[in-house]
Amino acid sequence: MARFFDIVIIGGGVVGSSAAFALTRADPRVKVAVVEPDPTYERASSTLSLANIRMQFSLEENIRISRYALEVLESIEQEAASGGEEPGIGFRREGNLFLVDEAGRDAALRDMERQNALGGGVEWWPPEKIQARYPLYAPAGPGGGTFGFRDGYCDAYALLMRYRAGARSRGAEYIEDRVTRVLKKSGRVAGVEIASGDRLSSPIVINAAGAWAAQVARTAGVPLPVDPVKRQVFVLDPAVKPKGPLPLTVLPSGMYFRTETGGTILLGRSMPEDPVGFDFRWDARRFHDTLWPELAGFVPAFDAHKLVRGWAGLYAVNRLDGNAILGEWPEVEGFFLANGFSGHGLQQAPAVGRHLAESILRRPLSLDLSVFQPERLLENRPICERGIV
């Protein structure tokens, strides 16, 4: 059985749903299908993340992408405050604090200058200012950190649901199924085959499958250097509570933490030995053996705590350079990629969805994101971005 659509999107997570929303809003006549195997989004990367949005990147395009995301979140919150139909997404501007050692200071200051030129609202804080602002912290050495006032976090599930609801209200059809094969004919995409055995015919297919992106692309003969890498988050109830909210604080090692409702602490760290595969088990030993000693060294008051719970999600890690792979694959006409966000998919989804809609519908581009085009994979041409966490 075959059905025809103008565009088929593989994956109804925040990136796929943002694209569906942008496409149907730009042209209500376009017939869009979104194939998503799990409408509960229990294992969606964005809903298992800390839902952080920040301007503190080093690459200009990534900074501009985040600036647009912040504008979108601000408008959603204003809409909710003024009595809009949809609830807000709980955007909280608590800031992001990136600490650096002395060796990283000059690069951080250069990045800060670029961020502020694009409206970042970032300040340099020496160790004494950090400790004065957050007395529980014990920054060591002569480094310091950059603090982004505009940065914050939101309710990832609520944001996803807004995009999904918005797309469906404009005619996008969500199909609960799994894509088993991307179909091709004469060098161009022809649609997809789904697990039920049906075929969805379409001249445009978008791969927004997140951690499953490489599996999907392989069925079209497209090699993607994207691995599903397990990332773990731990929830602590410290004996000594901060007097106010703590920003997302990133240590030079890459360990990060922030406060959550009730004074609990969310904590995580990406590590080279993180396993590849679809493993959603969390391991308390990671916290006790590695993260706890470092956390207690920086926040001595957190040495006494209770580990409440934890969870694991997946980063879709682009092994080439950790940046988005965005655009039409040059060897398969009509096959668009929105993959490899390496933990930044949530904050990049608003701009990525808009960019895909503009590219596919041949509208003027709001942002020049050509640096992320898939051709760089074939040319082995990585992008340099120092803000990967």
Rosetta blueprint (number, residue, H / E / L):
1 M L
2 A E
3 R E
4 F E
5 F L
6 D L
7 I E
8 V E
9 I E
10 I E
11 G L
12 G L
13 G L
14 V H
15 V H
16 G H
17 S H
18 S H
19 A H
20 A H
21 F H
22 A H
23 L H
24 T H
25 R H
26 A H
27 D L
28 P L
29 R L
30 V L
31 K L
32 V E
33 A E
34 V E
35 V E
36 E L
37 P L
38 D L
39 P L
40 T L
41 Y L
42 E L
43 R L
44 A L
45 S L
46 S L
47 T L
48 L L
49 S L
50 L L
51 A L
52 N E
53 I E
54 R L
55 M L
56 Q L
57 F L
58 S L
59 L L
60 E H
61 E H
62 N H
63 I H
64 R H
65 I H
66 S H
67 R H
68 Y H
69 A H
70 L H
71 E H
72 V H
73 L H
74 E H
75 S H
76 I H
77 E H
78 Q H
79 E H
80 A H
81 A H
82 S L
83 G L
84 G L
85 E L
86 E L
87 P L
88 G L
89 I L
90 G L
91 F L
92 R E
93 R L
94 E L
95 G L
96 N E
97 L E
98 F E
99 L E
100 V E
101 D L
102 E H
103 A H
104 G H
105 R H
106 D H
107 A H
108 A H
109 L H
110 R H
111 D H
112 M H
113 E H
114 R H
115 Q H
116 N H
117 A H
118 L L
119 G L
120 G L
121 G L
122 V E
123 E E
124 W E
125 W E
126 P L
127 P H
128 E H
129 K H
130 I H
131 Q H
132 A H
133 R H
134 Y L
135 P L
136 L L
137 Y L
138 A L
139 P L
140 A L
141 G L
142 P L
143 G L
144 G E
145 G E
146 T E
147 F E
148 G E
149 F L
150 R L
151 D L
152 G E
153 Y E
154 C L
155 D L
156 A H
157 Y H
158 A H
159 L H
160 L H
161 M H
162 R H
163 Y H
164 R H
165 A H
166 G H
167 A H
168 R H
169 S H
170 R L
171 G L
172 A L
173 E E
174 Y E
175 I E
176 E L
177 D L
178 R L
179 V E
180 T E
181 R E
182 V E
183 L E
184 K E
185 K E
186 S L
187 G L
188 R E
189 V E
190 A E
191 G E
192 V E
193 E E
194 I E
195 A L
196 S L
197 G L
198 D L
199 R E
200 L E
201 S E
202 S L
203 P L
204 I L
205 V E
206 I E
207 N E
208 A L
209 A L
210 G H
211 A H
212 W H
213 A H
214 A H
215 Q H
216 V H
217 A H
218 R H
219 T L
220 A L
221 G L
222 V L
223 P L
224 L L
225 P L
226 V E
227 D E
228 P E
229 V E
230 K E
231 R E
232 Q E
233 V E
234 F E
235 V E
236 L E
237 D E
238 P E
239 A L
240 V L
241 K L
242 P L
243 K L
244 G L
245 P L
246 L L
247 P L
248 L E
249 T E
250 V E
251 L L
252 P L
253 S L
254 G L
255 M L
256 Y E
257 F E
258 R E
259 T E
260 E L
261 T H
262 G H
263 G H
264 T L
265 I E
266 L E
267 L E
268 G E
269 R L
270 S L
271 M L
272 P L
273 E L
274 D L
275 P L
276 V E
277 G L
278 F L
279 D L
280 F L
281 R L
282 W L
283 D L
284 A H
285 R H
286 R H
287 F H
288 H H
289 D H
290 T H
291 L H
292 W H
293 P H
294 E H
295 L H
296 A H
297 G H
298 F H
299 V L
300 P H
301 A H
302 F H
303 D H
304 A L
305 H E
306 K E
307 L E
308 V E
309 R E
310 G E
311 W E
312 A E
313 G E
314 L E
315 Y E
316 A E
317 V E
318 N E
319 R L
320 L L
321 D L
322 G L
323 N L
324 A L
325 I E
326 L E
327 G E
328 E E
329 W L
330 P L
331 E L
332 V L
333 E E
334 G L
335 F E
336 F E
337 L E
338 A E
339 N E
340 G L
341 F L
342 S L
343 G L
344 H L
345 G H
346 L H
347 Q H
348 Q H
349 A H
350 P H
351 A H
352 V H
353 G H
354 R H
355 H H
356 L H
357 A H
358 E H
359 S H
360 I H
361 L L
362 R L
363 R L
364 P L
365 L L
366 S L
367 L L
368 D L
369 L L
370 S H
371 V H
372 F H
373 Q L
374 P L
375 E H
376 R H
377 L H
378 L H
379 E L
380 N L
381 R L
382 P L
383 I L
384 C L
385 E L
386 R L
387 G L
388 I L
389 V L
